[in-house]
Amino acid sequence: MLPPIPEKLWKIDESTVGQHFSLRATDQCYYFWEYTAGKRYDFSPTNQLISNLKIKPTQIAKSPGRNRWKQQAIDHSAAALRRILGQAYAEQRATFIPLPGSKAAGDPDHDDRMLKVLQHAFQGWAVDVRPVLELTQSTAADHESTARLSYEELLAITRLNDSSGKASRPVVVIVDDVLTSGKHFKVGQTLISGQYGNVDIRGLFLARCIRDTTAATEEFPIVYTD
């Protein structure tokens, strides 16, 4: 079962920002669904979606049938982005930058799932999608490890590889699957602002991680406002 595509994005606000301790109150972050930490894939449709999205390339190599579920998760996530953002905003207002996974290019489990989500979401549209954030070495995924990298450690092994030196749209949207602490977003934000200058940077997540089933309390309009 897949989570229904919402009619609106949710916004991280003063009532929820404290649950993502790396974020500041001034950060503009939005999400579609809520993923419940510490629960199995079958706890909720969102947990199912995220679990399938994170299926590793080596797992698919051992069991090719699992690729069906990963692709279904990519397709559904892409449909949500396409429906909620709309063509005008996607083409005219934003540069989209996917956050990299935990494995560097060349690693057997390197997974560019968020790039695939963006490419599928905006297929046929003139959208600026830039996979320019890269890891210089593989790390353990945060959701699989208790020895998590600090912000400073993650920043030290992440680079922005963009020779253009600037964004082509007024807004840069950093896109990832799950918002937990917000550490990965803050690393991307630091590197992007350092190269692109005073640009409007926002975070867009398929889901935010929660510890209970409390629903979000604030809505955000279907289209971003500037």
N, C-alpha and C positions, 0 to 999 in steps of 0.2 A: 504494500500500500504506500502511495506517495502522498506527501503533505499537500493540501490544496494550495494553489498559488494565491496569495493574499491580494486584496484590492489595493492595498497601500503598503509602503515600507514603514517599519518601525524605526524610531530614532532613539539612540542612547542619550538619555537626558539625566537630570540631576537625581532622579530616583533609581537609576540603574548604573550610572558611570562608576560608582564605588565598587560594583561587582567585577569590574575589569580594571584592576589596580594600576596598570601602566598608563591608562588614559588620563587625560586632563579634561576638566569641565569644558574647555574651549574646543576640544576635538569634535569634529562632525562625523559621526559614524552611524550607519544605518544597516538594517538587516531584514530578512524575510521571515525566518522561523526561529524556534528555540530548540536547542539540543540539550538534553539532560545528561549531565556528567554522571559517571558511575553506574549507568544503566546499560543493559544489553541493546543490541541492534533492534530487537523486537519490542522495546519499551514504547516506542512512538513512531509514527511515520517519518518524522524528521531524523530520529536516531537511525532509522533504516536507510534513509537517503544518504546521510553523511557516512555511515559505515560502508555503504556500497561505493560511494565516491572515492573513498580512501583505500579501496582494494589495491594491493600492490602489484606492480608489473610482474614480479617473480611469482606471486600467487596465481596470476592469470596464466603464466607460462606453465605452471604445474597443473592447473585446472582451467583450460580455455573457456569452459562454459561460464565461468564467473565474469567474463568480459561483458556478457549480456547485461548483468546487473550494474556494472560500472557505467556502461554506455547509457543505460536507462537513467541513471542518476545525473549524468552529464546533460542528457537531453532535457530532463525536467528542470534542472537548474538554469539551463540556457533559456528555456521557455519563460521562466519567471523573470529573468533579466530583460528579455525582449519585450514582454508584455508590460512590465511596470515602468521601465525607462522610456520606451517609445523611440521612434526613429529620429525625430527632430532633436531631442536632447542628446541622444547617443552620437549623432553625426556632427552637431554644431557646438555643443557645450563642453564635452569631456574628452580627455585622453585617459585611457584605461590601462592600468599597469597591474598585472597579476603578481601576487606574492609567490615566491618559489616555495616548493615543498622542502622537506628536511634533507633531501639527498641531492648532491651536486651532479651536474651533467657528467655522464660517463658511468655513474653508479648504476648497478643493475635495477635498483628501485627508484631511480630518478623518475619523477611523475609530474608531468606538466598539465595536470587535470584542470587547473583554473584557466590556463591559456586555452585549452580545448573548450571549456565552458564559454569563454568570451567569443572565441571564433565561431562557435555554433550559434550563439545568441545573436550575433550581428551579421550573420551570413547574408551577403547581398547588399549590405549597407556600407556607406563610406565612413567607417569608424576608425579612429586612431587607437589601435591596440598595440602596446609596446611591452614585450617580455624582456625588460631591460634589467630587472633585479636578479642577481645571481648569487649563489653560494660558492665560495671558493673551496669548501670542503664539506663533506657529508656530516650530519649530526644525527643523534637519536631524535625521533619525533617526540614532541612534548607529551602527546597523549599516550605514549608508550614507555615513558621514562620518569623516574622521580628525580634524576640528576639533570635538571633542566638548565640550559644556558641562561646566563643573565643577559640583560639588554646590552651591556657593554661587550660581552663575549660574542653575542650574535651580530652586533654591528661590525665587529672586527673581521668577521668572515663573510660579510655580505658586501656586494659592490653594485654600483649602478653603471651599467655598460651602455651608454648612449652618447654617441659622437655628435648628435645634433645640438646638445647643450641646452635645449629648451623644449617646453611643451607647446604643442600646436593649437591647444584649446584653452579656454579660460580656467577650467577646472581639471585637476588630476584626481582620478578615482582609483584608489588602491583596492584591489579586489581579492578576497580570500574566502575560504570555505567556512571556518569557524572562528569567531571572536572569543578568546578565552581571557587572558590577561590584557591583551592589546599590545604586547611586546613586539610582535612581528610588524604590526602596523606602524608602531613608533619608529622602528628601525627604517622601514621604507620611507616614512615621512621625513626623517632626518636626512637621508641620502638624497631624496628628491628635492627638498627645499634647498639643500646645499648646492645642487647643480642648476636647478631651474629658477632659483631665486624666489621672489615673493609671489608664489602661486597658491591658489586656493586648493588645498589638499583635503580629500574626504575619503572615508573608508566605507566600503560596501561589502557586507558579509552575507553568505547564504544563511547562516544561523549564528546566534550568540549562545554561549554556553551558560546554562543555569544549574543551580543546585537543587531547585525544587520546581514545581509546575506552576508557579505564579505567573500569570500572563503579564505582558507588557501593558503599560498604562497610557502611553502617549502615541498618537498616530502621527504620521508624516505624509504629506500629499503625495500623490502618485508620481509627479514630476518634481525633481529637485528645483528649489528656488534659489536664485542668485542675488 
